[in-house]
């Protein structure tokens, strides 16, 4: 990066023009590599040239670094199906409802609104996606968020495995939640 402004109207008594540059890619590289500090300096091509030297202003209001950042939302938690919590294997949720409402909660460290993406597969078949649902509007961070009415239609005796991921209003995406399993059994509802 190279820039020079000199004095406006060739008047050394006037303030020189400020300069700025984009350090975004540099800062992003540092953050991506886990670094927490950065050092910046100004240098002229010839530091002995009285007309080319550079310095940071001593005015606290004119030397600054502006950083726009966005951290990804937290992994969804508190998975729930019709108020029955979640489970896998022997603790899988059993329900008589063939159209259960799935819920999850995620927290965004920046307080951004979130959009939830639920995905379900055949039980024991995590790569065989048989359905999904994305919330139509962003919801506040930390709010238990359900699938829409009728989003999930199961057959009696069908088992599914489901998980959820969230995206914040800026576009950062969380990790997928752990999976929860459930199966329907209308016969079970007659024995309860």
N, C-alpha and C positions, 0 to 999 in steps of 0.2 A: 504494500500500500504506500502511495507516495502522493503528497499534497503540499502545496505552499500557498499562503494567501497574502502575506505582507501586510503593510499598513494601509487602511483605506485612504485614498487621496494622497498617498505618499507622505502622510503626516505621522511621524513617530510618536506624537503625543496622543493619538487616538488609539483605541483598543484594537488589537489585531483581530481578524475574523476567527471565529471558533471552527474547529474541525471535528469530524466524527467519522466513525467507520463501523461496519457491521462485524461484530465479534460472535454472532450467533453460531456459525458452524464450529468455531473454535471452542466455545463454551459447551456446545452439545457434545463434541468429542470428549471433552474432559468429563462431563457428567456420565456419559455412556461408559467410560472407562473407570468410573468410581472415584475420580479425583474430586477434591473439595476446595481446592485453591487455584488461583490463576494470578499471574503477574503480567502487567503491561508496562511498557516503557515507550518513550519517544526518543528518536535519535535523528539527527540530520545526517545527510550524506557526508558532510565535512563539518565536524563539530568545532573546528577552529575558525570557520567562517562566521564573522560577527552578524551577518544578515541571514544566516540559515539555521541557527540554533533553535531548538524547540524546548518548551517546558509546559508542564501542567499548570493550570491556573491555581493560584492560592485561594481563590474565591470558592468557598464550599458549595455555592449554588451553581457553579459552572462545570465542575468536574464530577461526572457520575457515569455509572453503568446501568443501563436499563435492561432488565431481564424479564422476558415473558416465558413462563414455564407452564407445564401441565403434567401432573403426575397421573399415572393410570389409576383407575378405581380399584378398590380392594376386591379380592375373590369373593363371589357371592357365598352367603352362609345362611343359616336358619332355614334350610330347605324344608318345605312342608307340602303335604297333599291333603286337602280338605281337613286341616286341623289335626292330622295324625302324625306329624313329624316326618321323619325319613328313616330309611334303613336299607340294608343290602343283605342278600343271602337269607339266612334264617330269620332275620329281623326286618325283611322287606315288608312294606305296608300292604295290607290286604284290605280291599274296599269293595263295597257293593255298587259304588257309583261308577258307571261306565264313562262318565264325563267329569272326572275330578278337576278341581282347580289347583294348580301348582303355584307355589309362592317361594320367593327368595328375598333376601335383603343384601344390599351392598352399600359400602360407604366410600365416598370419594374424598380423598384427603384435601382437595381444593374446593369442596362444596359444590362441584358441578352437578347439574341434573344428569340422570342416567336413563338409558334405554336398555331393557332386559331382553335377552334372546334365549328362550327355552328350546331345548332340543331333546327328543326322545328317540330311543332305538329299541329294537327287540331285546328282551331280557337275555343277558348272556351274549349279546351280539352288538358290542359297542360301536362297530363301524357301519352297521346297517341302520341308517337314519330312516325312520318311518314317519316323522312329523316334526314340525317346529312352529314356534310362535314368537313374534317380536312385539313388544308393547308399542302401541301406536303413538305414544307421546312420551317425552322425557318426564321422569318423576324425580322428586327430591331425593338427595342422598340419605340413606338410612331408613327409608320407608319400605315396609313389607309390600312387595309388588306381586300381584297375581297374573296368571294367564287370563285372557279374556273369556267370556262365557262361551262354552261350547268349543273351545280351541282344541280340546283333546277328546277324541272319540275312541273308546276301547270296546272290544268284544268281550263277552263273558269268558272268564278264564285266561284272558290275554295278560301277559306280563310285559312290562316295559322297564327300561332303565333311562333315567333322565338326568340332565345337568343344565346349568345355566351360565351365561357369560354376560357381562354388561359393557356398554360403551358410553363414555361420558359425552357431554354436549360439544366438546372440542374434538373428539375423535379417538381418544385413547381407550384401549380395550383391556379389560381385566383378564386374568387367567380363567379357565373353565372351573366351575365348582367341582367338588367331589360328586360322584353319581349317587342317585337314590333309586331304589327299585320298588316296584309295586305290581300287584296283580289284582285282577277283578274276580270276584266270585259272588254271583247273586245268591248261590246256595248258602254261602256263609251268612248272609244277612238274615236268613230264615232261622239260623241256629243261635244267633246272639241273644 
